[in-house]
Amino acid sequence: MPRKKNLPFGFEEGEPHTTIVLKHRLRDKCASSLNKQARAVNFVWNYCNEAQKHAFEKRWAWKDKWLSTGALEALTAGSSKELGLQGHTIQKICDQYVRSRKQHKRRWLRFRGRKSLGWVPFSNDQVTFDGEAFTFNGVRYEPMHLREGIFYPASGMSGSFNQDSRGRWYINITVDVKVAAEAPVTRVGIDLGLKSLATLSDGREIEAPQFYRKNELALATAQRARKTPKKIRAIQGVGEDREGIRVDRRGRRQSVETGQDHHGKERARCRVGWLQGHALV
């Protein structure tokens, strides 16, 4: 007898669904707890980096000079209580360290310090959602905005908390969404450019907003006045936010004649994906 496939919560057998990654901004009152965990994550990362450096310098002629994920997990075993982190979080830090070292082909990586942006990985099985907020490591994290019709979170997946340059925290989590039974037929190609933001296959063009150019005067004034880095990053962030919102609204406006996506909403579709959110994918 064939084994029945485990279905996500809220889905019926045979109902099409897919898994996507969503990013939600968290309220600022959650920053203190995440900053504390981020410092512990940096400590674990630096310990893995120091262990790899020591292994390479002392045993450079041996095969075990490259520490594997299992070796780092064995070295960090039993430290979750003292660090205030979940055990699976420490395991994911070790796994990500080995992946990054192999990807960049380095003997060891940079050490993480105060200027490093916060990052706390987790598994979806350790995160619960009650309809209004996420609970992780005994702390409740409230997002600023939520999307309806999405089941949080997807089982067997992983996610993370991350911090931007302005000190704001976000949660990146994999979720299950329903897929339309029939895909739209009408499509439009999108070609990104430098002079114009994008050119559609039907001849229409989306002009470049150039928000950074408009903020150059205020940014130069703040830099000459030696304002704090926080003030300068705020000016830069205003342009980024405006540009993202404008791209999203322009994409929705251009998509009226181009069909619907798997949510049943009208979005512009290109050969490589959907024009959705604040980015062209």
N, C-alpha and C positions, 0 to 999 in steps of 0.2 A: 504494500500500500504506500503510495507516495506521501512524503512528509508535507504537511500543510505549512505554507509559508507564513511567517509572522507578519502581520499587517500593522501599519502605524495606527495609533489610537485615533478613532473617529472616521476610519475608512472601512468600507465594506469590501468583501472579496470581489475581485474583478474590476473595481473602480480605479481608473488610472490616476496615478499620483507621481510626484517627483520630489526631490530634495534640493533645496536652495539654501544659501547662506544670507542671513539678514544681519544688519548692523543697526543697533539701537543706541541712542545716547542716553546715558544714565543721569539721574539728578545729582546735583553737586553735593548733596549730603552724604552720598555714598563714597566720596573721594577718600576720606580718612582711612576707612577699612581697606580699600584697594591700594592706597599708597603704602600701607604697612605690609601687605602681602607682596607688593611689587619689590620692596626692599629685600624681602626674604627670597624672592625669585632671583634677584641679582646676586644674592649670596650663594645660592646653589649653582648658578651659572658660573660665577667666578671660581667656585670650588672645583667644578668639572674642568674648567680651563686650566687651573693650576695643576690639577692631577694629570691632565694630558701633557702639559709642559714638562712636568717632572718626569713622567714616563718616557717622553721622547729624549730628554737630555741624559737620563741615566741608562736607558736601554735602547739607544738609537740603532744598534746593530742587531737587535732582536726583533722577532715578528710581533711580539706583544707590546711594541712601543705605541701602537694605535689602540687606544681604549675603545671598546665597543659599548653599545647601549647597556648590555647586561653587566659589564664591568662597572660602569658608572652607577647603575642602579644598586649594585652590591655595596659600593662605597658610601652611598647616601641613604642606605636602608636604616630605618629607625629614627630618622631625624625630623619627621613630620611634626611631632608633638612640640619639640623645642622651637621649631621655626614657625609654627602656626599655619602650616600649609597642609593640604590634603596629600595623601600618599601618591595618588594618581597624578597630581600636579607636578610633583618632583620627578616622577617617571617620564612625564612628557617633556620636562625641561631637559633631562638627559638625552632623550630621543632627538629633540630638536637640535641640541648641541652637536651631536654626531652627524646629523643631516647637514647642518650648516658648515661644519668643518670639511666634510666630503665635497659639498657643493663648491666651496671656494678654494678647495685644494690647498689648505693651509695647515701648518704644523699645529698651531693653536690659534685661537681667535682673540678678539679684543675683549678686555674686561669691561663689565658693565658698571657704571658709576651713577652719580647724581644727575648728570645730563642725559642719561639714557631714558627714553620714554618707557613708561610703565607697561608691563605685559604679564598677564597671569593666565596660563592655559588651564583647561579643565576638560573633563569628559561630560557629555550630555547626561549620562546616567547619574551624575552627582549634582545635577541642577534640576530643581523643580519649579514649576510655573503654576500659579494659582489663579490665573486670569488677569491679574493686575501687576504682579511683580515676580521677579526671579529670586529664588533662595539658593544660596551657595555658601558652604562652610558655616552654616548657622546664621548668616547675615542676609537680610532682605534688601534687594536692589530693585528700585523702581525706575522703569524707563520713562522717558518723557513722552514718547508716542508709541502706539502699538498698531499693528495692522490686523484687520478683522479677517476671519475665514482661514487663519493659519494655525496649525496645531504645533504648540511648543512643548518640548523640543523633540527632535528626531532621535530615536534610540540608536545606540551603537555608533554615534558620531562624536565629534569633539568640537570645541570652540575655545574662545579666549576673551579676556578683558584686555583692552588696549587703551592707551592714553595718547592724546595728541599734544602738539607743542604748546597749546594754551592751557593744559592741565585738565582738560575735560575727558571723562572716561566713557567708553563705549563697550557694549557687549556684542560679540560676533558669535552667532549661534546658528546651527543647521536646523531647518524646520521642514516639515512635510506640507506640500501644497497640492491641491487638486489640479488635474490637467484636463483640458477640454477634450472631448471625444474626437472631434475633428479639428485638424489644424487649419488655420486660415490659408486661403489660396493666394490672395493678393499680397505681394511683397514689394519692397522698395530697397534699392541698394544705396548704401551710404559710403561716401568717400571723404575721409577726413583730410583737411588741408591746412595751410598756414595763413594764406590771405583771408580765406573764409573758414568758418568753423567746420562746415560740412557741406557737401554737394550731393543732392539726391539724384537717383537715376532718372527721375522724370524732369530734370532740369532746374528744380528749385534749389536755392542756396540759403544757408543759414549763416548770416554774417557773424563775424567774430565780435564778442561784446567788449573785449579789451578793458576789463575792470581794473587790471593792475595799472594800466596807463593812467586811468583816472585817479588812482590813489597815489601816484608817484609824488605829487606835490606835498600831500600830507605826510607821506612816509619820509621824504627828504627833510621836511621841517622837523619831524620828531627825531631823526637821526642827528641833525645838526644841534638840536637842543639837548642831545644826550639823554633822551628819555629812557625809561627802564625797558629792558627787553620784553617785558610783558606788554607794555603799551605798543611797541613796534609789532609784536606778533599779533596783537588785536587788530591793528590796521591791515596787516596782510590777510588775516582771517576773514575780515569783512568782504574783501574782494573775492576770496575763494568761495565763501557762502553765496554771494550774489551770483557768481558765475555758475555754480552748481544748480541753484534754483532756476536760473534763466534757461539753462540747457534742458532741464526737466520740463519746464513749461513749454518751451519751443518744440521739444520732441512730442509732447502730447498734442500740441496744436497741429503739427504736421501729420499726425497719425490718424486723423479723422477719416481719411479716405484710404487707409492702408490695412484695415482689418482689426482683429482682436487677438490678445495673447491668451495664455493658458488660464489667466484669472477671469477672462471674459471682459477685460477692459481694453479700450482702444489704445494701442501703442504702435509705434513705427517699428517694423521688423526688417532687418537686413540679412545678408547671407550668413553672418556669423553669430547672430543673436538678436536680442531685443534692446531697443533704446529705452532704458528703464532706469529710474532713480536719478542719481547725479553723475552718471558715467555712460559712455558709449561702450557697450560690450559686444 
